[in-house]
Amino acid sequence: MARMKFLCDAERCIECQACVTACKNEHEVPWGINRRRVIVMDDGVPGEKAVSVACMHCTDAPCAAVCPVDCFYTTDDGVVLHDKDLCIGCGYCFYACPFGAPQYPQQTAFGVRGKMDKCTYCAGGPEPAHSEAEQVKYGTNRLEEGKLPLCAEMCSTKALIAGDGNILSDIYRKRLIKRGGRPQTWGWQAAYGQEA
């Protein structure tokens, strides 16, 4: 079975925000919630890099490990989803996620922030597929229709790609070989400014 993943190639991202806009429009995401965002590293400095970030649908999701009500579940495709009817808005998932994917509609006291919202990989939620309840709570279920997430489909430079993790690895490997090496976006040098 395929493990659905995202990959954002920082060498190709042009910070156009098309992925962010596509997600907000497709799922009618409320104001103040960003299921996807573009992060710029070294903004304004020659050689700056941009990367589109959302829930990475981790194989061993830390958000699911800390949830006291077990509202997270993983589909057969490896997509990490949550049940808003079970969510109590405690915020543990927000603190556990290294990508900052969980979002809350209100910025108020602990437990009264509302139900958590995050990227669903355009796979809807636990409600019946294409039902009004699914659309209202989780957005459009494109995976059920055999489509990929709209954010990846809208990326004009194909910096953001989505699909089977093994296929994405092959695509990225070919890109690196064609470029002639590894990008210096991450690693020891980028993190600490010195050689290992």
Contact map, one row per residue, 1 for C-alpha under 8 A:
1110000000000000000000000000000000000000000000000000000000000000000000000001100000000000000000000000000000000000000000000000000000000000000000000000000000000000000000000000000000000000000000000000
1111000000000000000000000000000000000000000000000000000000000000000000000000110000000000000000000000000000000000000000000000000000000000000000000000000000000000000110000000000000000000000000000000
1111100000000000000000000000000000000000000000000000000000000000000000000000111000000000000000000000000000000000000000000000000000000000000000000000000000000000001111000000000000000000000000000000
0111110000000000000000000000000000000000000000000000000010000000000000000000111000000000000000000000000000000000000000000000000000000000000000000000000000000000011110000000000000000000000000000000
0011111000000000000000000000000000000000000000000000000110000000000000000000011000000000000000000000000000000000000000000000000000000000000000000000000000000000011110010000000000000000000000000000
0001111100000000000000000000000000000000000000000000000100000000000000000000000000000000000000000000000000000000000000000000000000000000000000000000000000000001111010010000000000000000000000000000
0000111110000000000000000000000000000000000000000000000000000000000000000000000000000000000000000000000000000000000000000000000000000000000000000000000000000011110000010000000000000000000000000000
0000011111001000000000000000000000000000000000000011100000000000000000000000000000000000000000000000000000000000000000000000000000000000000000000000000000000011100000000000000000000000000000000000
0000001111111000000000000000000000000000000000000010000000000000000000000000000000000000000000000000000000000000000000000000000000000000000000000000000000000011000000000001000000000000000000000000
0000000111111000000000000000000000000000000000001110000000000000000000000000000000000000000000000000000000000000000000000000000000000000000000000000000000000010000000000000000000000000100000000000
0000000011111000000000000000000000000000000000001100000000000000000000000000000000000000000000000000000000000000000000000000000000000000000000000000000000000010000000000000000000000010000000000000
0000000011111100000000000000000000000000000000000000000000000000000000000000000000000000000000000000000000000000000000000000000000000000000000000000000000001110000000000000000000000000000000000000
0000000111111111000000000000000000000000000000001111000000000000000000000000000000000000000000000000000000000000000000000000000000000000000000000000000000001111000000000000000000000000000000000000
0000000000011111000000000000000000000000000000000100000000000000000000000000000000000000000000000000000000000000000000000000000000000000000000000000000000001000000000000000000000000000000000000000
0000000000001111100000000000000000000101000000000110000000000000000000000000000000000000000000000000000000000000000000000000000000000000000000000000000000000000000000000000000000000000000000000000
0000000000001111110000000000000000000000000000000000000000000000000000000000000000000000000000000000000000000000000000000000000000000000000000000000000000000000000000000000000000000000000000000000
0000000000000011111110000000000000001100000000000000000000000000000000000000000000000000000000000000000000000000000000000000000000000000000000000000000000000000000000000000000000000000000000000000
0000000000000001111111000000000000000000000000000000000000000000000000000000000000000000000000000000000000000000000000000000000000000000000000000000001001100000000000000000000000000000000000000000
0000000000000000111111100000000000011000000000000001000000000000000000000000000000000000000000000000000000000000000000000000000000000000000000000000011101100000000000000000000000000000000000000000
0000000000000000111111110000000001111100000000000000000000000000000000000000000000000000000000000000000000000000000000000000000000000000000000000000001000000000000000000000000000000000000000000000
0000000000000000111111111000000000000000000000000000000000000000000000000000000000000000000000000000000000000000000000000000000000000000000000000000000000000000000000000000000000000000000000000000
0000000000000000011111111100000000000000000000000000000000000000000000000000000000000000000000000000000000000000000000000000000000000000000000000000011001000000000000000000000000000000000000000000
0000000000000000001111111111100000110000000000000000000000000000000000000000000000000000000000000000000000000000000000000000000000000000000000000000011000000000000000000000000000000000000000000000
0000000000000000000111111111110001100000000000000000000000000000000000000000000000000000000000000000000000000000000000000000000000000000000000000000000000000000000000000000000000000000000000000000
0000000000000000000011111111100000000000000000000000000000000000000000000000000000000000000000000000000000000000000000000000000000000000000000000000000000000000000000000000000000000000000000000000
0000000000000000000001111111000000000000000000000000000000000000000000000000000000000000000000000000000000000000000000000000000000000000001100000000010000000000000000000000000000000000000000000000
0000000000000000000000111111100000000000000000000000000000000000000000000000000000000000000000000000000000000000000000000000000000000010011100000000000000000000000000000000000000000000000000000000
0000000000000000000000111111110000000000000000000000000000000000000000000000000000000000000000000000000000000000000000000000000000000000001000000000000000000000000000000000000000000000000000000000
0000000000000000000000111011111011100000000000000000000000000000000000000000000000000000000000000000000000000000000000000000000000000000001000000000000000000000000000000000000000000000000000000000
0000000000000000000000010001111110000000000000000000000000000000000000000000000000000000000000000000000010000000000000000000000000000000000000000000000000000000000000000000000000000000000000000000
0000000000000000000000000000111110000000000000000000000000000000000000000000000000000000000000000000000010000000000000000000000000000000000000000000000000000000000000000000000000000000000000000000
0000000000000000000000000000011111000000000000000000000000000000000000000000000000000000000000000000000010000000000000000000000000000000000000000000000000000000000000000000000000000000000000000000
0000000000000000000000000000111111100000000000000000000000000000000000000000000000000000000000000000001110000000000010000000000000000000000000000000000000000000000000000000000000000000000000000000
0000000000000000000100010000100111111000000000000000000000000000000000000000000000000000000000000000001000000000000001000000000000000000000000000000000000000000000000000000000000000000000000000000
0000000000000000000100110000100011111000000000000000011000000000000000000000000000000000000000000000111000000000000011100000000000000000000000000000000000000000000000000000000000000000000000000000
0000000000000000001100100000000001111100000000000001111000000000000000000000000000000000000000000000100000000000000000100000000000000000000000000000000000000000000000000000000000000000000000000000
0000000000000000101100000000000001111110000000000001110000000000000000000000000000000000000000000000000000000000000000000000000000000000000000000000000000000000000000000000000000000000000000000000
0000000000000010100100000000000000011111000000000111100000000000000000000000000000000000000000000000000000000000000000000000000000000000000000000000000000000000000000000000000000000000000000000000
0000000000000000000000000000000000001111100000000111100000000000000000000000000000000000000000000000000000000000000000000000000000000000000000000000000000000000000000000000000000000000000000000000
0000000000000010000000000000000000000111111000011110000000000000000000000000000000000000000000000000000000000000000000000000000000000000000000000000000000000000000000000000000000000000000000000000
0000000000000000000000000000000000000011111000011100000000000000000000000000000000000000000000000000000000000000000000000000000000000000000000000000000000000000000000000000000000000000000000000000
0000000000000000000000000000000000000001111110111000000000000000000000000000000000000000000000000000000000000000000000000000000000000000000000000000000000000000000000000000000000000000000000000000
0000000000000000000000000000000000000001111110011000000000000000000000000000000000000000000000000000000000000000000000000000000000000000000000000000000000000000000000000000000000000000000000000000
0000000000000000000000000000000000000000011111010000000000000000000000000000000000000000000000000000000000000000000000000000000000000000000000000000000000000000000000000000000000000000000000000000
0000000000000000000000000000000000000000011111110000000000000000000000000000000000000000000000000000000000000000000000000000000000000000000000000000000000000000000000000000000000000000000000000000
0000000000000000000000000000000000000000000111110000000000000000000000000000000000000000000000000000000000000000000000000000000000000000000000000000000000000000000000000000000000000000000000000000
0000000000000000000000000000000000000000010011111000000000000000000000000000000000000000000000000000000000000000000000000000000000000000000000000000000000000000000000000000000000000000000000000000
0000000000000000000000000000000000000001111111111100000000000000000000000000000000000000000000000000000000000000000000000000000000000000000000000000000000000000000000000000000000000000000000000000
0000000001101000000000000000000000000001111000111110000000000000000000000000000000000000000000000000000000000000000000000000000000000000000000000000000000000000000000000000000000000000100000000000
0000000001101110000000000000000000000111100000011111000000000000000000000000000000000000000000000000000000000000000000000000000000000000000000000000000000000000000000000000000000000000000000000000
0000000111001010000000000000000000000111000000001111100000000000000000000000000000000000000000000000000000000000000000000000000000000000000000000000000000000000000000000000000000000000000000000000
0000000100001000001000000000000000011110000000000111110000000000000000000000000000000000000000000000000000000000000000000000000000000000000000000000000000000001000000000000000000000000000000000000
0000000100000000000000000000000000011110000000000011111100000000000000000000000000000000000000000010000000000000000000000000000000000000000000000000000000000000000000000000000000000000000000000000
0000000000000000000000000000000000111000000000000001111100000000000000000000000000000000000000000011100000000000000001100000000000000000000000000000000000000000000000000000000000000000000000000000
0000000000000000000000000000000000110000000000000000111111000000000000000000000000000000000000000011110000000000000001110000000000000000000000000000000000000000000000000000000000000000000000000000
0000110000000000000000000000000000000000000000000000111111000000000000000000000000000000000000000010000000000000000000000000000000000000000000000000000000000000000000000000000000000000000000000000
0001100000000000000000000000000000000000000000000000001111101000000000000000011100000000000000000000000000000000000000000000000000000000000000000000000000000000000000000000000000000000000000000000
0000000000000000000000000000000000000000000000000000001111111100000000000000000100000000000000000000000000000000000000000000000000000000000000000000000000000000000000000000000000000000000000000000
0000000000000000000000000000000000000000000000000000000011111000000000000000010000000000000000000000000000000000000000000000000000000000000000000000000000000000000000000000000000000000000000000000
0000000000000000000000000000000000000000000000000000000001111100000000000000000000000000000000000000000000000000000000000000000000000000000000000000000000000000000000000000000000000000000000000000
0000000000000000000000000000000000000000000000000000000011111111100000000000000100000000000000000000000000000000000000000000000000000000000000000000000000000000000000000000000000000000000000000000
0000000000000000000000000000000000000000000000000000000001011111110000000000000000000000000010011000000000000000000000000000000000000000000000000000000000000000000000000000000000000000000000000000
0000000000000000000000000000000000000000000000000000000000001111111000010000000000000000000111011000000000000000000000000000000000000000000000000000000000000000000000000000000000000000000000000000
0000000000000000000000000000000000000000000000000000000000001111111001111000000000000000000010000000000000000000000000000000000000000000000000000000000000000000000000000000000000000000000000000000
0000000000000000000000000000000000000000000000000000000000001111111000000000000000000000000000000000000000000000000000000000000000000000000000000000000000000000000000000000000000000000000000000000
0000000000000000000000000000000000000000000000000000000000000111111100000000000000000000000110010000000000000000000000000000000000000000000000000000000000000000000000000000000000000000000000000000
0000000000000000000000000000000000000000000000000000000000000011111111110000000000000000000110000000000000000000000000000000000000000000000000000000000000000000000000000000000000000000000000000000
0000000000000000000000000000000000000000000000000000000000000000011111000000000000000000000000000000000000000000000000000000000000000000000000000000000000000000000000000000000000000000000000000000
0000000000000000000000000000000000000000000000000000000000000000001111100000000000000111000000000000000000000000000000000000000000000000000000000000000000000000000000000000000000000000000000000000
0000000000000000000000000000000000000000000000000000000000000001001111111000000000000100000000000000000000000000000000000000000000000000000000000000000000000000000000000000000000000000000000000000
0000000000000000000000000000000000000000000000000000000000000001001011111000000001110110000000000000000000000000000000000000000000000000000000000000000000000000000000000000000000000000000000000000
0000000000000000000000000000000000000000000000000000000000000011001001111100000111100000000000000000000000000000000000000000000000000000000000000000000000000000000000000000000000000000000000000000
0000000000000000000000000000000000000000000000000000000000000001000001111110000111000000000000000000000000000000000000000000000000000000000000000000000000000000000000000000000000000000000000000000
0000000000000000000000000000000000000000000000000000000000000000000000011111111110000000000000000000000000000000000000000000000000000000000000000000000000000000000000000000000000000000000000000000
0000000000000000000000000000000000000000000000000000000000000000000000001111111110000000000000000000000000000000000000000000000000000000000000000000000000000000000000000000000000000000000000000000
1000000000000000000000000000000000000000000000000000000000000000000000000111111000000000000000000000000000000000000000000000000000000000000000000000000000000000000000000000000000000000000000000000
1111000000000000000000000000000000000000000000000000000000000000000000000111111000000000000000000000000000000000000000000000000000000000000000000000000000000000000000000000000000000000000000000000
0111100000000000000000000000000000000000000000000000000010100000000000000111111100000000000000000000000000000000000000000000000000000000000000000000000000000000000000000000000000000000000000000000
0011100000000000000000000000000000000000000000000000000010000000000000000111111110000000000000000000000000000000000000011010000000000000000000000000000000000000000000000000000000000000000000000000
0000000000000000000000000000000000000000000000000000000011001000000000011110011111000000000000000000000000000000000000010000000000000000000000000000000000000000000000000000000000000000000000000000
0000000000000000000000000000000000000000000000000000000000000000000000011110001111100000000000000000000000000000000000010000100000000000000000000000000000000000000000000000000000000000000000000000
0000000000000000000000000000000000000000000000000000000000000000000000111000000111110010000000000000000000000000000000000000110000000000000000000000000000000000000000000000000000000000000000000000
0000000000000000000000000000000000000000000000000000000000000000000000110000000011111110000000000000000000000000000000000000110000000000000000000000000000000000000000000000000000000000000000000000
0000000000000000000000000000000000000000000000000000000000000000000000100000000001111110000000000000000000000000001100000000000000000000100000000000000000000000000000000000000000000000000000000000
0000000000000000000000000000000000000000000000000000000000000000000000000000000000111110000000000000000000000000000000000000000000000000000000000000000000000000000000000000000000000000000000000000
0000000000000000000000000000000000000000000000000000000000000000000011100000000000111111000000000000000000000000000000000000000000000000000000000000000000000000000000000000000000000000000000000000
0000000000000000000000000000000000000000000000000000000000000000000010100000000001111111110000000000000000000000001100000000000000000000000000000000000000000000000000000000000000000000000000000000
0000000000000000000000000000000000000000000000000000000000000000000010000000000000000111110000000000000000000010011000000000000000000000000000000000000000000000000000000000000000000000000000000000
0000000000000000000000000000000000000000000000000000000000000000000000000000000000000011111000000000000100000111111100000000000000000000000000000000000000000000000000000000000000000000000000000000
0000000000000000000000000000000000000000000000000000000000000000000000000000000000000011111100000000000000000110000000000000000000000000000000000000000000000000000000000000000000000000000000000000
0000000000000000000000000000000000000000000000000000000000000000000000000000000000000000111111100000000000000110000100000000000000000000000000000000000000000000000000000000000000000000000000000000
0000000000000000000000000000000000000000000000000000000000000010011000000000000000000000011111110000000000000000000000000000000000000000000000000000000000000000000000000000000000000000000000000000
0000000000000000000000000000000000000000000000000000000000000111011000000000000000000000001111111000010000000000000000000000000000000000000000000000000000000000000000000000000000000000000000000000
0000000000000000000000000000000000000000000000000000000000000010000000000000000000000000001111111001111000000000000000000000000000000000000000000000000000000000000000000000000000000000000000000000
0000000000000000000000000000000000000000000000000000000000000000000000000000000000000000001111111101000000000000000000000000000000000000000000000000000000000000000000000000000000000000000000000000
0000000000000000000000000000000000000000000000000000000000000110010000000000000000000000000111111100000000000000000000000000000000000000000000000000000000000000000000000000000000000000000000000000
0000000000000000000000000000000000000000000000000000000000000110000000000000000000000000000011111111110000000000000000000000000000000000000000000000000000000000000000000000000000000000000000000000
0000000000000000000000000000000000000000000000000000000000000000000000000000000000000000000000111111100000000000000000000000000000000000000000000000000000000000000000000000000000000000000000000000
0000000000000000000000000000000000000000000000000000111100000000000000000000000000000000000000001111100000000000000000000000000000000000000000000000000000000000000000000000000000000000000000000000
0000000000000000000000000000000000000000000000000000011000000000000000000000000000000000000001101111111000000000000000000000000000000000000000000000000000000000000000000000000000000000000000000000
0000000000000000000000000000000000110000000000000000011000000000000000000000000000000000000001001111111000000000000001100000000000000000000000000000000000000000000000000000000000000000000000000000
0000000000000000000000000000000000100000000000000000001000000000000000000000000000000000000011001001111100000000000111000000000000000000000000000000000000000000000000000000000000000000000000000000
0000000000000000000000000000000011100000000000000000000000000000000000000000000000000000000001000001111110000000000111000000000000000000000000000000000000000000000000000000000000000000000000000000
0000000000000000000000000000000010000000000000000000000000000000000000000000000000000000100000000000011111100000111110000000000000000000000000000000000000000000000000000000000000000000000000000000
0000000000000000000000000000011110000000000000000000000000000000000000000000000000000000000000000000001111100000111110000000000000000000000000000000000000000000000000000000000000000000000000000000
0000000000000000000000000000000000000000000000000000000000000000000000000000000000000000000000000000000111110001110000000000000000000000000000000000000000000000000000000000000000000000000000000000
0000000000000000000000000000000000000000000000000000000000000000000000000000000000000000000000000000000111111000100000000000000000000000000000000000000000000000000000000000000000000000000000000000
0000000000000000000000000000000000000000000000000000000000000000000000000000000000000000000000000000000001111101100000000000000000000000000000000000000000000000000000000000000000000000000000000000
0000000000000000000000000000000000000000000000000000000000000000000000000000000000000000000000000000000000111111100000000000000000000000000000000000000000000000000000000000000000000000000000000000
0000000000000000000000000000000000000000000000000000000000000000000000000000000000000000111000000000000000011111100000000000000000000000000000000000000000000000000000000000000000000000000000000000
0000000000000000000000000000000000000000000000000000000000000000000000000000000000000001111000000000000000001111110000000000000000000000000000000000000000000000000000000000000000000000000000000000
0000000000000000000000000000000000000000000000000000000000000000000000000000000000000000100000000000000001011111110000000000000000000000000000000000000000000000000000000000000000000000000000000000
0000000000000000000000000000000000000000000000000000000000000000000000000000000000000000100000000000000111111111111000000000000000000000000000000000000000000000000000000000000000000000000000000000
0000000000000000000000000000000000000000000000000000000000000000000000000000000000000001100000000000000111000011111100000000000000000000000000000000000000000000000000000000000000000000000000000000
0000000000000000000000000000000000000000000000000000000000000000000000000000000000010011100000000000000110000000111110000000000000000000000000000000000000000000000000000000000000000000000000000000
0000000000000000000000000000000000000000000000000000000000000000000000000000000000010010101000000000011110000000011111000000000000000000000000000000000000000000000000000000000000000000000000000000
0000000000000000000000000000000010100000000000000000000000000000000000000000000000000000000000000000011110000000001111100000000000000000000000000000000000000000000000000000000000000000000000000000
0000000000000000000000000000000001100000000000000000011000000000000000000000000000000000000000000000111000000000000111110000000000000000000000000000000000000000000000000000000000000000000000000000
0000000000000000000000000000000000110000000000000000011000000000000000000000000000000000000000000000100000000000000011111100000000000000000000000000000000000000000000000000000000000000000000000000
0000000000000000000000000000000000000000000000000000001000000000000000000000001110000000000000000000000000000000000001111111100000000000010000000000000000000000000000000000000000000000000000000000
0000000000000000000000000000000000000000000000000000000000000000000000000000001000000000000000000000000000000000000000111111000000000000000000100001100000000000000000000000000000000000000000000000
0000000000000000000000000000000000000000000000000000000000000000000000000000000000000000000000000000000000000000000000111111000000000000001111100001110000000000000000000000000000000000000000000000
0000000000000000000000000000000000000000000000000000000000000000000000000000001000000000000000000000000000000000000000011111100000000000000111110000000000000000000000000000000000000000000000000000
0000000000000000000000000000000000000000000000000000000000000000000000000000000000000000000000000000000000000000000000011111111010000110011111000000000000000000000000000000000000000000000000000000
0000000000000000000000000000000000000000000000000000000000000000000000000000000011100000000000000000000000000000000000010011111110000100110010000000000000000000000000000000000000000000000000000000
0000000000000000000000000000000000000000000000000000000000000000000000000000000001100000000000000000000000000000000000000001111100000100000000000000000000000000000000000000000000000000000000000000
0000000000000000000000000000000000000000000000000000000000000000000000000000000000000000000000000000000000000000000000000001111110101100000000000000000000000000000000000000000000000000000000000000
0000000000000000000000000000000000000000000000000000000000000000000000000000000000000000000000000000000000000000000000000000111111101100000000000000000000000000000000000000000000000000000000000000
0000000000000000000000000000000000000000000000000000000000000000000000000000000000000000000000000000000000000000000000000001101111100100000010010000000000000000000000000000000000000000000000000000
0000000000000000000000000000000000000000000000000000000000000000000000000000000000000000000000000000000000000000000000000000000111110110000110000000000000000000000000000000000000000000000000000000
0000000000000000000000000000000000000000000000000000000000000000000000000000000000000000000000000000000000000000000000000000001111111110000000000000000000000000000000000000000000000000000000000000
0000000000000000000000000000000000000000000000000000000000000000000000000000000000000000000000000000000000000000000000000000000001111111000000000000000000000000000000000000000000000000000000000000
0000000000000000000000000000000000000000000000000000000000000000000000000000000000000000000000000000000000000000000000000000001100111111100000000000000000000000000000000000000000000000000000000000
0000000000000000000000000000000000000000000000000000000000000000000000000000000000000000000000000000000000000000000000000001111111111111111100000000000000000000000000000000000000000000000000000000
0000000000000000000000000010000000000000000000000000000000000000000000000000000000000000000000000000000000000000000000000001000001111111111110000000000000000000000000000000000000000000000000000000
0000000000000000000000000000000000000000000000000000000000000000000000000000000000000000000000000000000000000000000000000000000000011111111000000000000000000000000000000000000000000000000000000000
0000000000000000000000000000000000000000000000000000000000000000000000000000000000010000000000000000000000000000000000000000100000001111111000000000000000000000000000000000000000000000000000000000
0000000000000000000000000010000000000000000000000000000000000000000000000000000000000000000000000000000000000000000000010001100000000111111100000000000000000000000000000000000000000000000000000000
0000000000000000000000000111100000000000000000000000000000000000000000000000000000000000000000000000000000000000000000000101000000000111111110000000000000000000000000000000000000000000000000000000
0000000000000000000000000110000000000000000000000000000000000000000000000000000000000000000000000000000000000000000000000111000001000110011111000000000000000000000000000000000000000000000000000000
0000000000000000000000000000000000000000000000000000000000000000000000000000000000000000000000000000000000000000000000000111100011000010001111111000000000000000000000000000000000000000000000000000
0000000000000000000000000000000000000000000000000000000000000000000000000000000000000000000000000000000000000000000000000111000000000000000111111111110000000000000000000000000000000000000000000000
0000000000000000000000000000000000000000000000000000000000000000000000000000000000000000000000000000000000000000000000001110000000000000000011111111100000000000000000000000000000000000000000000000
0000000000000000000000000000000000000000000000000000000000000000000000000000000000000000000000000000000000000000000000000010000010000000000011111110000000000000000000000000000000000000000000000000
0000000000000000000000000000000000000000000000000000000000000000000000000000000000000000000000000000000000000000000000000000000000000000000011111110000000000000000000000000000000000000000000000000
0000000000000000000000000000000000000000000000000000000000000000000000000000000000000000000000000000000000000000000000000000000000000000000001111111000000000000000000000000000000000000000000000000
0000000000000000000000000000000000000000000000000000000000000000000000000000000000000000000000000000000000000000000000000000000000000000000001111111100000000000000000000000000000000000000000000000
0000000000000000000000000000000000000000000000000000000000000000000000000000000000000000000000000000000000000000000000001100000000000000000001100111110110000000011000000000000000000000000000000000
0000000000000000000000000000000000000000000000000000000000000000000000000000000000000000000000000000000000000000000000001100000000000000000001100011111110000000010000000000000000000000000000000000
0000000000000000001001100100000000000000000000000000000000000000000000000000000000000000000000000000000000000000000000000100000000000000000001000001111111000000000000000000000000000000000000000000
0000000000000000011101100000000000000000000000000000000000000000000000000000000000000000000000000000000000000000000000000000000000000000000000000000111111100001000000000000000000000000000000000000
0000000000000000001000000000000000000000000000000000000000000000000000000000000000000000000000000000000000000000000000000000000000000000000000000001111111100101110000000000000000000000000000000000
0000000000000000000000000000000000000000000000000000000000000000000000000000000000000000000000000000000000000000000000000000000000000000000000000001111111100000100000000000000000000000000000000000
0000000000000000011001000000000000000000000000000000000000000000000000000000000000000000000000000000000000000000000000000000000000000000000000000000011111110000000000000000000000000000000000000000
0000000000000000011000000000000000000000000000000000000000000000000000000000000000000000000000000000000000000000000000000000000000000000000000000000001111111111100000000000000000000000000000000000
0000000000000000000000000000000000000000000000000000000000000000000000000000000000000000000000000000000000000000000000000000000000000000000000000000000001111110000000000000000000000000000000000000
0000000000011100000000000000000000000000000000000000000000000000000000000000000000000000000000000000000000000000000000000000000000000000000000000000000000111111000000000000000000000000000000000000
0000000000011000000000000000000000000000000000000000000000000000000000000000000000000000000000000000000000000000000000000000000000000000000000000000000100111111100000000000000000000000000000000000
0000001111111000000000000000000000000000000000000000000000000000000000000000000000000000000000000000000000000000000000000000000000000000000000000000000000111111100000000000000000000000000000000000
0000011110001000000000000000000000000000000000000001000000000000000000000000000000000000000000000000000000000000000000000000000000000000000000000000001100101111110000000000000000000000000000000000
0000011100000000000000000000000000000000000000000000000000000000000000000000000000000000000000000000000000000000000000000000000000000000000000000000000110100111111000010000000000000000000000000000
0001111000000000000000000000000000000000000000000000000000000000000000000000000000000000000000000000000000000000000000000000000000000000000000000001100100000001111100010000000000000000000000000000
0011110000000000000000000000000000000000000000000000000000000000000000000000000000000000000000000000000000000000000000000000000000000000000000000001000000000000111110110000000000000000000000000000
0111100000000000000000000000000000000000000000000000000000000000000000000000000000000000000000000000000000000000000000000000000000000000000000000000000000000000011111110000000000000000000000000000
0111110000000000000000000000000000000000000000000000000000000000000000000000000000000000000000000000000000000000000000000000000000000000000000000000000000000000001111111000000000000000000000000000
0010000000000000000000000000000000000000000000000000000000000000000000000000000000000000000000000000000000000000000000000000000000000000000000000000000000000000000111111100000000000000000000000000
0000000000000000000000000000000000000000000000000000000000000000000000000000000000000000000000000000000000000000000000000000000000000000000000000000000000000000001111111110000000000000000000000000
0000111000000000000000000000000000000000000000000000000000000000000000000000000000000000000000000000000000000000000000000000000000000000000000000000000000000000111111111111000000000000000000000000
0000000000000000000000000000000000000000000000000000000000000000000000000000000000000000000000000000000000000000000000000000000000000000000000000000000000000000000011111111100000000000000000000000
0000000000000000000000000000000000000000000000000000000000000000000000000000000000000000000000000000000000000000000000000000000000000000000000000000000000000000000001111111110000000000000000000000
0000000000000000000000000000000000000000000000000000000000000000000000000000000000000000000000000000000000000000000000000000000000000000000000000000000000000000000000111111111000000000000000000000
0000000010000000000000000000000000000000000000000000000000000000000000000000000000000000000000000000000000000000000000000000000000000000000000000000000000000000000000011111111100000000000000000000
0000000000000000000000000000000000000000000000000000000000000000000000000000000000000000000000000000000000000000000000000000000000000000000000000000000000000000000000001111111110000000000000000000
0000000000000000000000000000000000000000000000000000000000000000000000000000000000000000000000000000000000000000000000000000000000000000000000000000000000000000000000000111111111000000000000000000
0000000000000000000000000000000000000000000000000000000000000000000000000000000000000000000000000000000000000000000000000000000000000000000000000000000000000000000000000011111111100000000000000000
0000000000000000000000000000000000000000000000000000000000000000000000000000000000000000000000000000000000000000000000000000000000000000000000000000000000000000000000000001111111111110000000000000
0000000000000000000000000000000000000000000000000000000000000000000000000000000000000000000000000000000000000000000000000000000000000000000000000000000000000000000000000000111111111000000000000000
0000000000000000000000000000000000000000000000000000000000000000000000000000000000000000000000000000000000000000000000000000000000000000000000000000000000000000000000000000011111110000000000000000
0000000000000000000000000000000000000000000000000000000000000000000000000000000000000000000000000000000000000000000000000000000000000000000000000000000000000000000000000000001111111100000000000000
0000000000000000000000000000000000000000000000000000000000000000000000000000000000000000000000000000000000000000000000000000000000000000000000000000000000000000000000000000000111111100000000000000
0000000000000000000000000000000000000000000000000000000000000000000000000000000000000000000000000000000000000000000000000000000000000000000000000000000000000000000000000000000110111110000000000000
0000000000000000000000000000000000000000000000000000000000000000000000000000000000000000000000000000000000000000000000000000000000000000000000000000000000000000000000000000000100111111000000000000
0000000000100000000000000000000000000000000000000000000000000000000000000000000000000000000000000000000000000000000000000000000000000000000000000000000000000000000000000000000100001111110000000000
0000000000000000000000000000000000000000000000000000000000000000000000000000000000000000000000000000000000000000000000000000000000000000000000000000000000000000000000000000000000000111111011000000
0000000001000000000000000000000000000000000000001000000000000000000000000000000000000000000000000000000000000000000000000000000000000000000000000000000000000000000000000000000000000011111001000000
0000000000000000000000000000000000000000000000000000000000000000000000000000000000000000000000000000000000000000000000000000000000000000000000000000000000000000000000000000000000000011111111100000
0000000000000000000000000000000000000000000000000000000000000000000000000000000000000000000000000000000000000000000000000000000000000000000000000000000000000000000000000000000000000001111111100000
0000000000000000000000000000000000000000000000000000000000000000000000000000000000000000000000000000000000000000000000000000000000000000000000000000000000000000000000000000000000000000011111111111
0000000000000000000000000000000000000000000000000000000000000000000000000000000000000000000000000000000000000000000000000000000000000000000000000000000000000000000000000000000000000001011111111111
0000000000000000000000000000000000000000000000000000000000000000000000000000000000000000000000000000000000000000000000000000000000000000000000000000000000000000000000000000000000000001111111111100
0000000000000000000000000000000000000000000000000000000000000000000000000000000000000000000000000000000000000000000000000000000000000000000000000000000000000000000000000000000000000000011111111000
0000000000000000000000000000000000000000000000000000000000000000000000000000000000000000000000000000000000000000000000000000000000000000000000000000000000000000000000000000000000000000000111111100
0000000000000000000000000000000000000000000000000000000000000000000000000000000000000000000000000000000000000000000000000000000000000000000000000000000000000000000000000000000000000000000111111110
0000000000000000000000000000000000000000000000000000000000000000000000000000000000000000000000000000000000000000000000000000000000000000000000000000000000000000000000000000000000000000000111011111
0000000000000000000000000000000000000000000000000000000000000000000000000000000000000000000000000000000000000000000000000000000000000000000000000000000000000000000000000000000000000000000110001111
0000000000000000000000000000000000000000000000000000000000000000000000000000000000000000000000000000000000000000000000000000000000000000000000000000000000000000000000000000000000000000000110000111
